């Protein structure tokens, strides 16, 4: 099973590279910038695959595929509601002697950002609640617990640059109180010609339930992507790699991230 995960990751990377090379019609810089804006008023369906190496006591490979539909809703002349759902499909390596690899659904995370339609002093921003739904199909894939918190996102677009950050904090509110976590995701994109761009978007987390030496995960790295069209369908594809400079015991040492994002401009 371990080898199957690695083969799937290599195949995904090859597919991404082939698609980049064979794309017929470029979507251009405007399409790329819209794809990079988490508060864009464009429906999109990102499918992000994260292959994590060195996970658990036996340094296995973990695969997390996040299906992340983004649906904007116009509330009135001044405000939008951006809805974002993250449904993780996880292949988890054995975590104990004699244990088996587990596969299934993790806890689903819906977020809702209230965002003004016009930027404020050049800043596009949104704030709102975020939730954890107890949808995990196995304890090894995450404890099935209700959770809630708050999130915020802000960004600016200047020339070829799209720079911003998404921050949220989540608490579980069942009797176990197992979740008390901060997530910080800065993103920096530099747009080139014909929809190509360079990107870095590490997901930094702090688990406040853990002792201080085991609390943080700090990735460093980046990659590249392209927004283009296949026929009439707008697509954004991305390939990146991240090394975890700081990680808790049993955490991933590094990651390969691939993403296919289907875009539906108005």
N, C-alpha and C positions, 0 to 999 in steps of 0.2 A: 504493500500500500504506500509505503514511504516513496518508493521509486515512481509509483503512478503519479503522486503529487508533483514530483520534480519534473516528470515528463510533461504533465499538463502545463506547468509553468513555462517550460521551454517552448511548448507549442503555442501558448498564448503570446509570448514575446515574439515568436516567429510570425504569427498571424498579424500582430501589430505592425511589425517592420514591413511585411508584404503589403499590407493595406496602405501604409504611408507611401510606399513606392508606386503603387498602382492606382492611387486615387486620381480620378479623371478631372474633376472640376473643383478647384480650390474655393473655399468659402470666403477667403479674404480675412484681413485683419479685424474688420468689424464683427464678423462671426466669432472669431477667436476671443475677442474681448468680452462679448456677450456670454460665451461659454464659461469664461473665467470669473464672471460676476455672480456670486451666490444669491444676489437679490435681483437678478435680471427678471423682467416680466415675460420670460419665455419658458414654456413648458419644456422640461428635459427629463431624460431617463439615463442617469449615469449608472454603469455597472462597473464597479471597482474591485479588482482582485488583488489581495495582499498576500504574498507568499513570505512567511516569516521563518527564518532559520534559527536553530539553536534553542528551541522552546522546550521547557520542562526539564526534569532531572536527567533525561537521556538525550538532550539536544536534538529533538526531533523537528520535523518540518510541520508547521501549522499553516493552513490555508483559510483565509477569510474572504469570502466574496460578498461585498456590500451592494445590495440593490437599493438605489437611492432616488426614487421619483421626486421631482420638484415641480410643484403646481402653484403658480401665482394666482391670487384672487384680488380683483379690484373691489375695494370697499366703498370708495367714494371718489370725489375729484382730487383728493389730497393724499389718500393712503392706500397702500397695497398690503395684503396679507400673503406672505410667502410661506407655503407649507412644504416641509422637507421630511421625508421618511427614510430611515436607514434600517434595512432588514438584513442582518448578517447570516450568511450560510457558512457554517464552520466545519472544517475537517481538523480535528484535534488529535495530536499524537498521544500515545499512552503516557499517563502521568504516574504510574505505579508499576511495580514488578508484577508481571502476569496480566497487566491491564491491556486493553485493546484500544485501537484508534476509534474515536467517536465522531459521528457525522450527523449534523442536523441544524436546526434553526436556533440562533441565539436570541437574546432579548431585543425586540424591535424598539427603535428610538425615533418617535415623531417630534419635530420641532416646528414652532410657528413664530415667524418674525413679522412684526408690524413695522412697515417701512414707508417713509414719506416718498411720494412720487417725484419730488424735486430734491436734488442734493442740497445739503446744508453746508454752505461755505466750501463747496467742492467735494464734500464727503458724502458718500452713499452709505446709509446706515439702517440698521433694523434691530429691534429688541423683542423678546417675547419668551414664552414658557417652553420648556423641553421636558419630555416624559420618557420613562422606561416602562415598557409593557412586559409582563412576565410570560413571555412566549418561548423561553428556552426549553428545548426538548430533552435536554440531559444536563445534569448538574455540572458535568465536565465542560459544558459549553457556556456556563454562566448561571449563577443562581437565579431562579425564576422569582423575581421580586419586583413589586411596584416601586417606581421612583419618579421624582419630579425635581425641577430646578429652573434656572433661568439662563438664557443665552443672549449674546449680542454679536453682531457682525458689523464691521466698518471697513470701507475701502475707498481708494481714490484711483482715478484713471487719468494719467498724464502722458500724452504722447504714446510711446510704445509700452509704457509701464502700467501694470495693474498690481497694486500693492494694498494689502489689507490683512485682517485677522478675524478669526471666529473664536469666541470664547464662551464656554458654558460651565456650569457647575451643577452636579446632580447629587441628590440624597435619596436613599431608599427610605420608605416610611412604614415598612412592616416591622415586626418585632425583632428581626435579626439586625437591622440597621447595617447591612453589609456594604452599602454603597455610599461613599463620601468622596467624590472624585471631581477634579478640575481638568478640563480639556482645553488646550490652547493650540490653535492651528493658524499660524501666520502663513501667508502666501505671497509670493513675489513672482510675477510673470513678465518676461520681456518678449514682446512680439516682433517677429521678423517679417519677411515677405511671404505672400501666398498662404497665409494662415499658419505658418510655422512659428513656434515660440519655445523659449526656454522657461523652465519652471522649478520652483522649490516650494513644497507645502508640507513640512513635517508636522506630525500629530504628537504634540507634547502632552503628557498626562502626569497628574499628581494624585496618588491614592492616599488620602489623609488618614485612612484606617491603618496603614502600614507604618512601621517605625521609620525614622528619618532616613536611614541608609538604604531603605527599600522602597522609597516613596516615588521617585521620579523616573520617567522614561523620556529620554531626550535624543531624538533622531537628528542626524545631519545628512544632507545629500540633495539630490535633485534629478532632473531629467529634461525631457523635451516632449513636444506634442505638435499636433497639427489639427486645425479645423478645416473641413472640406465638405464636398458634397459627393454622394454616390447617387447618380441620377438626380432625383428631386429631394433625397433625404440628406439633411445636414447632419454631420457626425463630427465629434471631437475625440481624438485618440491620444493617449499619453502613455509614456513609459518612463519610469523613474526607479532609482535605487536609494536606500537610506541605511546608514550605519547608526546603531544605537550607541552613542557615546556614553550614555548613562542608562542603565536598565536594572530592574530588580533581579534577584536570584530566580533563575528559571525563565526569565524574560528573553525575548528574541534578541539575537545579536545583530542581525541585519535583515533587510526586507527588499523584495522586488515588488513594485506596484505597477500594475497595468490597468488602464481604464478605457472603456468605450462609452461614449456619451452620445445618445441620440437627442438631437435638438429639433424643436418644433417652433420656429419663429412665426410670429403673427404676420 
